[in-house]
């Protein structure tokens, strides 16, 4: 049973568990006091969305920093920004991701092109159908564009020279 629980856990859950056991083993918990919730991200102990954003922004040390920064600066509807965020984190329910999570899928092959496995990368960039959609979008804007082969690079480096910063932020949100 313990092995099964460890299998289903996210990495961050294992880290929290280790922290909990460290505190328990040190004996620095007061058994006489009542439990209460305290936000550890600030000295006041009061939670706010702004503070969680600052904490998360400070923890990101990956090559995707620029992509996430650009994403949150995009002028788009929140649902579109969240979709972009999920794409960058590879949290879109593609056939491959569903299969990895134990969901029964008929096939992991892309339902659009039937040429390759349906990953986030494939669904948004590599699939010939997705490439046609990108091409039509660019053609409508009158843009000649060479597409990156990696989602994070594609998002970070996308900039239309003939448009203003504001227009680029809107386009990135799309």
C-alpha positions as CSV (number, residue, x, y, z in Angstrom):
1,X,0.0,0.0,0.0
2,X,2.8,2.4,0.9
3,X,4.5,1.8,-2.5
4,X,1.1,2.6,-4.2
5,X,0.8,5.9,-2.3
6,X,4.3,6.9,-3.3
7,X,3.5,6.1,-6.9
8,X,0.5,8.4,-7.1
9,X,2.2,11.4,-5.4
10,X,3.5,14.5,-7.0
11,X,7.1,15.5,-6.4
12,X,6.0,18.5,-4.3
13,X,3.9,16.3,-2.1
14,X,7.0,14.1,-1.3
15,X,8.9,17.3,-0.4
16,X,6.1,18.4,2.0
17,X,6.1,15.0,3.6
18,X,9.8,15.1,4.2
19,X,9.5,18.5,5.8
20,X,6.7,17.2,8.1
21,X,8.8,14.3,9.2
22,X,11.8,16.5,9.8
23,X,9.7,18.7,12.2
24,X,8.2,15.7,13.9
25,X,11.6,14.0,14.4
26,X,13.1,17.2,15.8
27,X,10.3,17.4,18.4
28,X,9.8,21.1,17.8
29,X,6.0,20.8,17.9
30,X,4.1,22.0,20.9
31,X,1.5,19.4,21.9
32,X,-0.3,21.7,24.3
33,X,-1.2,24.4,21.8
34,X,-4.2,24.4,19.5
35,X,-3.6,24.1,15.8
36,X,-4.2,27.1,13.6
37,X,-3.5,28.1,10.0
38,X,-0.6,30.4,9.4
39,X,0.6,31.5,6.0
40,X,4.4,30.9,6.0
41,X,5.0,33.0,2.9
42,X,5.0,36.3,4.9
43,X,6.1,37.4,8.4
44,X,2.5,38.6,9.2
45,X,1.1,35.1,8.6
46,X,-1.7,36.5,6.5
47,X,-2.4,34.9,3.1
48,X,-2.9,36.9,-0.1
49,X,-2.9,36.1,-3.8
50,X,-0.2,38.7,-4.4
51,X,2.1,37.1,-1.8
52,X,1.7,33.6,-3.3
53,X,2.5,35.0,-6.7
54,X,5.7,36.6,-5.4
55,X,6.7,33.4,-3.6
56,X,6.1,31.3,-6.8
57,X,7.8,33.8,-9.0
58,X,10.9,33.7,-6.7
59,X,10.9,29.9,-6.8
60,X,11.0,29.6,-10.6
61,X,14.6,29.0,-11.7
62,X,14.0,27.1,-14.9
63,X,14.8,27.9,-18.5
64,X,11.1,28.8,-18.9
65,X,11.3,32.0,-16.8
66,X,11.1,34.2,-19.9
67,X,8.1,32.2,-21.2
68,X,6.2,32.5,-18.0
69,X,7.0,36.2,-17.6
70,X,5.8,36.8,-21.2
71,X,2.7,34.7,-20.5
72,X,1.6,36.7,-17.5
73,X,2.2,40.0,-19.3
74,X,0.0,38.9,-22.3
75,X,-3.1,40.9,-22.8
76,X,-5.6,38.1,-23.0
77,X,-8.5,36.6,-21.2
78,X,-7.6,34.8,-17.9
79,X,-8.8,31.4,-19.3
80,X,-6.4,31.8,-22.3
81,X,-3.5,32.7,-20.1
82,X,-4.2,29.7,-17.9
83,X,-4.3,27.5,-21.0
84,X,-1.0,28.9,-22.1
85,X,0.4,28.2,-18.6
86,X,-0.8,24.6,-18.8
87,X,0.7,24.2,-22.2
88,X,4.1,25.4,-20.9
89,X,3.9,23.0,-18.0
90,X,2.8,20.1,-20.2
91,X,-0.5,19.8,-18.2
92,X,-2.8,19.6,-21.2
93,X,-4.9,16.4,-21.2
94,X,-3.3,14.9,-24.3
95,X,-3.5,11.1,-25.0
96,X,0.0,10.7,-23.7
97,X,-0.6,12.7,-20.5
98,X,-3.8,10.9,-19.8
99,X,-2.1,7.5,-20.4
100,X,0.7,8.5,-18.0
101,X,-1.9,9.3,-15.3
102,X,-3.5,5.9,-15.6
103,X,-6.5,6.9,-17.7
104,X,-7.6,4.3,-20.2
105,X,-7.2,5.7,-23.7
106,X,-8.0,3.8,-27.0
107,X,-4.8,5.1,-28.6
108,X,-2.0,7.5,-27.8
109,X,-1.7,8.4,-31.5
110,X,-2.8,11.9,-32.5
111,X,-6.5,11.9,-33.6
112,X,-5.9,14.7,-36.0
113,X,-3.0,13.5,-38.2
114,X,-2.7,9.8,-37.0
115,X,1.1,10.1,-37.6
116,X,2.6,10.5,-34.1
117,X,1.8,10.2,-30.4
118,X,-0.4,13.0,-29.1
119,X,1.9,15.0,-26.8
120,X,1.5,18.7,-26.0
121,X,4.5,19.5,-28.2
122,X,2.9,17.5,-31.1
123,X,-0.6,18.9,-30.6
124,X,0.5,22.5,-30.8
125,X,3.6,22.5,-33.0
126,X,4.6,19.2,-34.7
127,X,1.2,18.0,-36.0
128,X,0.7,18.8,-39.6
129,X,-2.9,19.9,-38.9
130,X,-1.6,22.3,-36.2
131,X,1.0,23.6,-38.6
132,X,-1.7,24.4,-41.1
133,X,-3.7,26.3,-38.5
134,X,-0.6,28.3,-37.5
135,X,0.1,29.0,-41.2
136,X,-3.4,30.3,-41.7
137,X,-3.2,32.5,-38.7
138,X,0.0,34.0,-39.8
139,X,-1.2,34.4,-43.4
140,X,-4.3,36.3,-42.1
141,X,-1.9,38.7,-40.4
142,X,0.4,39.0,-43.4
143,X,3.3,37.5,-41.4
144,X,6.1,35.3,-42.7
145,X,7.3,33.3,-39.8
146,X,9.7,30.4,-39.1
147,X,8.3,28.3,-36.3
148,X,10.4,27.0,-33.5
149,X,10.4,23.3,-32.9
150,X,10.1,23.7,-29.1
151,X,7.0,25.1,-27.3
152,X,8.9,27.2,-24.7
153,X,11.2,28.7,-27.3
154,X,8.3,29.4,-29.6
155,X,6.5,31.3,-26.9
156,X,9.5,33.2,-25.6
157,X,10.8,34.3,-29.0
158,X,7.6,35.2,-30.7
159,X,7.5,38.8,-31.5
160,X,6.0,40.6,-34.5
161,X,8.4,43.4,-35.5
162,X,5.8,45.5,-37.4
163,X,3.5,45.5,-34.3
164,X,3.6,47.6,-31.1
165,X,4.5,46.0,-27.7
166,X,0.8,46.2,-26.8
167,X,-0.3,44.3,-30.0
168,X,2.4,41.7,-29.4
169,X,1.1,41.1,-25.9
170,X,-2.3,40.6,-27.3
171,X,-1.0,38.2,-30.0
172,X,1.0,36.3,-27.3
173,X,-2.3,35.8,-25.4
174,X,-3.8,34.1,-28.4
